[in-house]
Amino acid sequence: MAGAGGGNNPISVINDAPMNARQWIVVVLMVLLNALDGFDVLSSAFAAPGISAEWGIERAALGVVLSAELVGMGFGSVLLGGAADKYGRKLTMLACLLLMAGGMWMAGHAHAVTPMVIFRFITGIGIGGMLAATNAVTSESSNTKWRRTCIAAYVAGYPLGAIVGGIAASEWLLEAYGWRGVFDFGAIVTAALIPILMLVVPETAAYQASKGKLDGVNKTLRAFGKPPIDALPPVDVAAAKPKVTDILSNPQLRPVTLLLAFGYMFHTITFYYILKFAVQIVADYPPGYAPPVAATVLTWANVGGFFGSLLFGFVMARLGIKWPTALMLLIGAVAVTAFGLGRDTIDGWQWATILTGFFTNAAISGYYAAFARGFPAYARATGTGFVLGVGRLGAAGSPLIAGALFTWLGNDELLVVSCIMAMGSVVSLVLFLMLPERDGDEVVGAA
């Protein structure tokens, strides 16, 4: 019996049919995995004041520590994003969880900058691969009606993890266990999610179809309450190899790939400036705040980011991706510049980071929706991984650039540094507006 409304195309079956409970559970788990990524990435920012005090390192050296996992994320996004298209989304996610749990645990027991950088790099490799795979799973497990909303909710998971982590860090972990407890907590939670992922998430039908596995497709369709299909549509094996060269050699995919990659890269320069340096800035800014108090601004930045992503999903569902995302990039740049004006109270700092988090993370949500839309199913994780990998150059460079600017200009030049760092989102805005309006599955030779 062929799937209703989709003939023998499992992608159409998923796209056209209503979502059942299992699909929603998978999407919720992807949100939780992204929340875990958010906590793991920002754990070093929560721990930064404690690391700086214990090891006596300056902002420039701290910037290297804060960048380590972001560099690793770049490698992980490219290498393991391709693995998700070659070996499967599920297997790749399990491997990433193992890397993340191991890296977090070892970071919590580091005693010098060099091993800490190595362990954070390992953690970043796992996070980078996880981001590429989970974004693909979210897209491929949701139907056309709910896909943009699901992706926005998925992106909102990232700041949600930072919110929960920030509350845990400022209210419990830093007080009870010091900065090392932040990493140990992340390792334990990461390891606990491995068996849940194994039991709950089926391999996606789109991946199974790209490999010509009819039994695998029907197994996933049954799990999602959809009728099985009799046969798969023909697959062009040469076109379906998920390699980076595919997304760069196809004349229709190449401009999408490059515009998304470099647009995302420039926005992450601005985005990670706040996420990585806000706690240290507030801790140092007169009159100065204790690390647990300073850590609250990062929590509130992610509260703003959570609501920005979540609400922006409904905006995209009604108004599309392109122009709303461009507006968020513009307002986000203004908010980051305004952050540089400084604040006299911790409440003022919290409100400043709420606003920056809201608009900059809404723009991230727009980018992730563009990733899912811009690449065909056979290379979705590869394309997303490549874009994220290039984007991580900006993420990794952000704390290095900010640390260098503070060293050259002085810690008192917060406004000047913030203005410079905000320019990344402005450049991103220009590149995003150049994106063609086209669905990746419509690209000639992509199916």
C-alpha positions as CSV (number, residue, x, y, z in Angstrom):
1,M,0.0,0.0,0.0
2,A,1.5,3.3,-1.0
3,G,1.6,6.2,1.5
4,A,-1.4,8.5,1.3
5,G,-0.7,11.6,-0.7
6,G,2.9,10.7,-1.3
7,G,2.9,7.9,-3.8
8,N,6.3,6.1,-3.4
9,N,8.1,9.2,-2.1
10,P,8.6,8.9,1.6
11,I,9.6,12.6,1.9
12,S,6.2,13.5,0.5
13,V,4.5,11.1,2.9
14,I,6.2,12.9,5.8
15,N,5.6,16.3,4.4
16,D,1.9,15.9,3.6
17,A,0.5,13.8,6.5
18,P,-0.3,15.1,10.0
19,M,2.4,14.6,12.7
20,N,1.7,11.9,15.2
21,A,2.9,11.7,18.9
22,R,6.1,9.9,18.0
23,Q,7.2,12.6,15.6
24,W,6.5,15.3,18.3
25,I,8.5,13.3,20.8
26,V,11.4,13.1,18.4
27,V,11.3,16.9,17.8
28,V,11.2,17.5,21.6
29,L,14.2,15.2,22.1
30,M,16.0,17.2,19.4
31,V,15.2,20.4,21.3
32,L,16.6,18.8,24.4
33,L,19.8,17.7,22.6
34,N,20.2,21.2,21.3
35,A,19.7,22.5,24.9
36,L,22.5,20.1,25.9
37,D,24.7,21.6,23.2
38,G,23.8,25.1,24.5
39,F,24.8,24.2,28.0
40,D,28.0,22.4,26.9
41,V,29.2,25.3,24.7
42,L,28.5,28.0,27.4
43,S,29.8,25.9,30.3
44,S,33.3,27.5,29.8
45,A,31.7,31.0,29.9
46,F,30.0,30.1,33.2
47,A,33.3,28.8,34.5
48,A,35.4,31.6,33.1
49,P,35.7,33.8,36.2
50,G,36.7,30.8,38.3
51,I,39.2,29.6,35.8
52,S,40.7,33.1,35.4
53,A,41.0,33.5,39.2
54,E,42.4,30.0,39.9
55,W,44.9,30.0,37.1
56,G,45.7,33.7,37.0
57,I,45.2,34.2,33.3
58,E,44.4,37.4,31.4
59,R,41.5,38.0,29.0
60,A,43.6,37.2,25.9
61,A,44.5,33.8,27.3
62,L,41.0,33.3,28.5
63,G,39.8,34.0,24.9
64,V,41.8,30.9,23.7
65,V,40.1,28.7,26.3
66,L,36.7,30.1,25.4
67,S,37.4,29.5,21.7
68,A,38.6,26.0,21.9
69,E,35.3,24.2,21.7
70,L,34.2,26.6,19.0
71,V,37.2,25.5,16.8
72,G,36.3,21.9,17.6
73,M,32.7,22.6,16.5
74,G,34.0,23.8,13.2
75,F,35.8,20.5,12.6
76,G,32.9,18.5,14.0
77,S,30.3,20.2,11.8
78,V,32.2,19.4,8.6
79,L,33.5,16.0,9.4
80,L,30.6,14.6,11.3
81,G,28.0,16.4,9.3
82,G,29.2,14.4,6.4
83,A,29.1,11.3,8.5
84,A,25.4,11.9,9.3
85,D,24.7,11.7,5.5
86,K,27.0,8.7,5.0
87,Y,26.4,6.5,8.1
88,G,23.1,7.9,9.4
89,R,21.8,10.6,11.6
90,K,21.2,8.3,14.7
91,L,24.6,6.7,14.7
92,T,26.3,10.0,14.3
93,M,24.4,11.5,17.2
94,L,25.4,8.6,19.5
95,A,29.0,9.1,18.6
96,C,28.8,12.8,19.3
97,L,27.2,12.2,22.7
98,L,30.2,10.0,23.6
99,L,32.7,12.6,22.5
100,M,30.8,15.4,24.4
101,A,30.5,13.4,27.6
102,G,34.2,12.4,27.6
103,G,35.4,15.9,26.8
104,M,33.2,17.6,29.4
105,W,34.3,15.2,32.1
106,M,38.0,15.6,31.3
107,A,37.6,19.4,31.2
108,G,36.3,19.3,34.7
109,H,39.5,17.7,35.9
110,A,42.0,19.8,33.9
111,H,44.7,21.7,35.8
112,A,46.3,23.9,33.1
113,V,45.4,25.9,30.0
114,T,46.8,23.5,27.4
115,P,44.9,20.3,28.5
116,M,41.8,22.4,29.0
117,V,42.0,23.7,25.4
118,I,42.4,20.1,24.2
119,F,39.4,18.8,26.2
120,R,37.2,21.6,25.1
121,F,38.3,21.0,21.5
122,I,37.2,17.4,21.8
123,T,33.8,18.5,23.3
124,G,33.4,20.9,20.4
125,I,33.9,18.2,17.8
126,G,31.0,16.3,19.3
127,I,28.8,19.4,19.5
128,G,29.5,20.4,15.9
129,G,28.5,17.0,14.6
130,M,25.4,17.0,16.9
131,L,24.2,20.3,15.6
132,A,24.4,19.2,11.9
133,A,22.6,15.9,12.6
134,T,19.9,17.1,14.9
135,N,18.9,20.0,12.6
136,A,18.5,17.4,9.8
137,V,16.5,15.1,12.1
138,T,14.2,17.9,13.1
139,S,13.5,18.9,9.5
140,E,13.1,15.3,8.3
141,S,10.8,14.2,11.1
142,S,8.3,17.1,10.8
143,N,5.8,17.9,8.1
144,T,5.6,20.9,5.8
145,K,2.9,22.6,8.0
146,W,5.0,22.5,11.2
147,R,8.6,22.4,9.9
148,R,9.5,26.1,10.4
149,T,7.9,26.1,13.9
150,C,9.7,22.9,14.8
151,I,13.0,24.3,13.7
152,A,12.5,27.5,15.6
153,A,11.6,25.4,18.7
154,Y,14.8,23.4,18.1
155,V,16.9,26.5,17.9
156,A,15.2,27.8,21.1
157,G,16.6,24.7,22.8
158,Y,20.1,26.1,22.6
159,P,19.4,29.1,24.8
160,L,17.1,26.9,26.9
161,G,20.0,24.7,27.8
162,A,22.0,27.8,28.7
163,I,19.1,29.1,30.9
164,V,18.9,25.8,32.9
165,G,22.7,25.6,33.0
166,G,23.0,29.3,34.1
167,I,20.5,28.8,36.9
168,A,22.2,25.6,38.0
169,A,25.6,27.3,37.7
170,S,24.8,30.5,39.6
171,E,22.4,29.0,42.2
172,W,24.1,25.7,42.9
173,L,27.1,24.4,41.0
174,L,29.5,27.3,41.4
175,E,28.6,27.8,45.0
176,A,28.8,24.1,45.9
177,Y,31.4,22.6,43.6
178,G,33.2,25.6,42.0
179,W,33.8,25.9,38.3
180,R,34.8,22.2,37.9
181,G,31.3,21.2,38.9
182,V,29.8,22.9,35.8
183,F,31.7,20.6,33.5
184,D,31.0,17.4,35.6
185,F,27.3,18.2,35.6
186,G,27.3,18.6,31.8
187,A,29.1,15.2,31.4
188,I,26.6,13.3,33.6
189,V,23.6,14.8,31.8
190,T,25.1,14.1,28.4
191,A,25.8,10.4,29.2
192,A,22.3,10.0,30.5
193,L,20.8,11.0,27.2
194,I,22.6,8.2,25.2
195,P,20.1,5.4,26.1
196,I,17.1,7.7,25.6
197,L,18.3,8.5,22.1
198,M,18.8,4.8,21.3
199,L,15.3,3.9,22.3
200,V,13.2,6.8,21.0
201,V,14.6,8.1,17.7
202,P,14.3,6.1,14.5
203,E,16.6,6.8,11.6
204,T,14.9,9.3,9.3
205,A,12.9,8.1,6.3
206,A,14.7,10.7,4.1
207,Y,18.1,9.2,5.0
208,Q,16.9,5.7,4.5
209,A,15.5,6.6,1.1
210,S,18.7,8.3,0.0
211,K,20.4,4.9,0.6
212,G,17.8,2.9,-1.2
213,K,16.7,1.1,2.0
214,L,12.9,0.4,1.5
215,D,12.7,-1.7,4.7
216,G,14.3,1.1,6.7
217,V,11.9,3.7,5.2
218,N,8.9,1.6,6.1
219,K,10.1,1.0,9.6
220,T,10.3,4.7,10.2
221,L,7.0,5.4,8.5
222,R,5.4,2.8,10.8
223,A,7.0,4.4,13.8
224,F,5.5,7.7,12.7
225,G,2.0,6.1,12.1
226,K,2.2,6.4,8.3
227,P,1.3,3.6,5.8
228,P,4.2,1.8,4.2
229,I,5.2,2.3,0.6
230,D,5.6,-0.3,-2.1
231,A,8.8,0.9,-3.7
232,L,11.3,3.8,-3.7
233,P,11.6,6.4,-6.5
234,P,14.8,5.9,-8.6
235,V,18.0,7.3,-7.0
236,D,20.7,8.9,-9.0
237,V,23.7,7.3,-7.2
238,A,26.3,9.7,-8.6
239,A,24.3,12.8,-7.6
240,A,23.4,11.4,-4.2
241,K,26.9,11.1,-2.7
242,P,26.9,13.4,0.3
243,K,30.2,15.1,-0.2
244,V,31.2,18.7,0.3
245,T,32.1,18.9,-3.4
246,D,28.4,18.2,-4.3
247,I,27.2,21.4,-2.5
248,L,30.0,23.4,-4.0
249,S,30.0,22.0,-7.6
250,N,26.3,22.2,-8.3
251,P,25.7,25.7,-9.8
252,Q,22.4,25.9,-8.0
253,L,23.6,24.9,-4.6
254,R,27.0,26.7,-4.6
255,P,25.7,30.3,-4.1
256,V,23.3,29.0,-1.4
257,T,26.1,27.2,0.4
258,L,28.6,30.2,0.3
259,L,26.1,32.8,1.2
260,L,24.8,30.8,4.1
261,A,28.3,29.9,5.3
262,F,29.8,33.3,5.3
263,G,26.6,35.1,6.4
264,Y,26.3,32.8,9.3
265,M,30.0,33.2,10.1
266,F,29.8,37.0,10.3
267,H,26.7,36.8,12.5
268,T,28.4,34.4,14.9
269,I,31.2,36.9,15.5
270,T,28.5,39.2,17.0
271,F,26.5,36.5,18.6
272,Y,29.3,34.8,20.5
273,Y,30.8,38.1,21.7
274,I,27.9,38.5,24.1
275,L,27.6,34.8,25.0
276,K,31.3,34.3,25.7
277,F,32.4,37.7,27.2
278,A,29.3,39.1,29.0
279,V,30.0,37.3,32.2
280,Q,33.6,38.4,32.4
281,I,32.7,42.0,31.3
282,V,30.1,42.3,34.1
283,A,32.4,40.7,36.7
284,D,35.1,43.3,35.9
285,Y,32.8,46.3,35.3
286,P,32.7,48.8,38.3
287,P,31.7,48.2,41.0
288,G,32.4,44.5,40.1
289,Y,30.3,41.5,40.8
290,A,31.0,38.0,42.2
291,P,31.1,35.2,39.6
292,P,27.7,33.7,40.6
293,V,26.1,37.1,40.3
294,A,27.8,37.9,37.0
295,A,26.8,34.5,35.6
296,T,23.1,35.6,35.9
297,V,23.5,37.9,32.9
298,L,24.3,35.0,30.6
299,T,21.2,33.2,31.9
300,W,19.1,36.2,31.1
301,A,20.7,36.6,27.7
302,N,19.5,33.1,26.9
303,V,16.1,33.8,28.3
304,G,15.9,36.5,25.7
305,G,17.3,34.1,23.1
306,F,14.8,31.4,24.0
307,F,11.8,33.6,23.5
308,G,13.3,35.2,20.4
309,S,13.7,31.9,18.7
310,L,10.4,30.5,19.8
311,L,8.3,33.6,18.8
312,F,10.3,34.0,15.6
313,G,9.2,30.6,14.5
314,F,5.6,31.8,14.3
315,V,6.7,34.9,12.5
316,M,8.5,32.8,9.8
317,A,5.4,30.6,9.5
318,R,3.4,33.6,8.5
319,L,5.9,36.0,6.8
320,G,8.6,33.6,5.5
321,I,12.3,33.5,6.3
322,K,14.2,36.1,4.4
323,W,13.0,39.6,5.4
324,P,12.1,38.8,9.0
325,T,15.6,37.4,9.5
326,A,17.2,40.4,7.9
327,L,15.3,42.7,10.4
328,M,16.5,40.6,13.3
329,L,20.1,40.9,12.2
330,L,19.8,44.7,12.0
331,I,18.1,45.1,15.4
332,G,20.5,42.6,16.9
333,A,23.5,44.7,15.8
334,V,21.9,47.8,17.4
335,A,21.3,45.9,20.6
336,V,24.9,44.7,20.8
337,T,26.1,48.3,20.3
338,A,23.9,49.5,23.1
339,F,25.3,46.8,25.4
340,G,28.6,48.6,25.1
341,L,27.1,51.7,26.9
342,G,27.6,49.8,30.2
343,R,25.1,49.6,33.1
344,D,25.2,50.8,36.7
345,T,23.2,47.9,38.2
346,I,23.0,44.1,37.7
347,D,19.4,44.6,36.7
348,G,20.5,46.9,33.9
349,W,23.0,44.4,32.6
350,Q,20.4,41.7,32.7
351,W,17.9,43.7,30.6
352,A,20.7,44.6,28.1
353,T,21.6,40.9,27.6
354,I,17.9,39.9,27.4
355,L,17.5,42.3,24.4
356,T,20.7,41.2,22.7
357,G,19.8,37.6,23.2
358,F,16.3,38.0,21.8
359,F,17.2,39.5,18.5
360,T,20.5,37.8,17.8
361,N,19.1,34.4,18.5
362,A,16.0,35.1,16.5
363,A,18.4,35.6,13.6
364,I,20.1,32.3,14.3
365,S,16.6,30.7,14.1
366,G,16.2,32.2,10.7
367,Y,19.5,30.8,9.6
368,Y,18.7,27.3,10.7
369,A,15.4,27.5,8.8
370,A,17.4,28.5,5.8
371,F,19.8,25.6,6.2
372,A,16.9,23.1,6.3
373,R,15.3,24.7,3.3
374,G,18.4,25.4,1.2
375,F,19.8,21.8,0.9
376,P,18.3,18.7,-0.6
377,A,17.7,15.6,1.7
378,Y,20.6,13.6,0.4
379,A,23.1,16.3,1.4
380,R,21.2,18.2,4.1
381,A,23.5,17.2,7.0
382,T,26.6,17.6,4.8
383,G,25.5,21.1,3.7
384,T,24.4,22.1,7.2
385,G,27.7,20.8,8.6
386,F,29.7,22.6,6.0
387,V,27.9,25.9,6.7
388,L,28.2,25.4,10.4
389,G,31.9,24.5,10.0
390,V,32.6,27.8,8.2
391,G,30.4,29.6,10.6
392,R,32.4,28.3,13.5
393,L,35.4,30.3,12.2
394,G,33.4,33.4,13.3
395,A,32.3,31.8,16.5
396,A,35.8,30.7,17.4
397,G,37.3,34.0,16.3
398,S,34.8,36.1,18.2
399,P,36.3,35.7,21.7
400,L,39.8,35.9,20.2
401,I,38.9,39.2,18.4
402,A,37.2,40.6,21.5
403,G,40.0,39.6,23.7
404,A,42.6,41.2,21.4
405,L,40.5,44.4,21.1
406,F,40.3,44.7,24.9
407,T,44.0,44.1,25.2
408,W,44.8,46.8,22.5
409,L,42.2,49.4,23.5
410,G,41.9,48.7,27.2
411,N,39.1,47.2,29.2
412,D,37.5,50.6,29.6
413,E,36.7,50.9,25.9
414,L,33.6,48.7,26.1
415,L,31.5,50.8,23.7
416,V,34.2,50.9,21.0
417,V,34.7,47.1,21.2
418,S,31.0,46.5,21.2
419,C,30.5,48.7,18.1
420,I,33.2,46.8,16.2
421,M,31.8,43.4,17.2
422,A,28.3,44.4,16.2
423,M,29.5,44.9,12.6
424,G,29.5,41.1,12.0
425,S,25.6,41.1,12.0
426,V,25.6,44.0,9.6
427,V,27.7,42.1,7.1
428,S,25.6,39.0,7.6
429,L,22.5,41.1,6.8
430,V,23.8,42.0,3.4
431,L,24.7,38.4,2.6
432,F,21.4,37.0,3.8
433,L,19.5,39.3,1.5
434,M,21.4,37.9,-1.5
435,L,20.0,34.3,-0.9
436,P,17.9,32.9,-3.7
437,E,14.3,32.0,-2.8
438,R,14.3,28.3,-3.6
439,D,13.7,25.0,-1.8
440,G,16.7,22.6,-1.8
441,D,14.6,19.6,-2.9
442,E,13.7,21.5,-6.0
443,V,17.3,21.7,-7.2
444,V,17.9,19.9,-10.5
445,G,19.9,16.7,-9.9
446,A,19.2,16.8,-6.1
447,A,16.6,14.1,-6.0
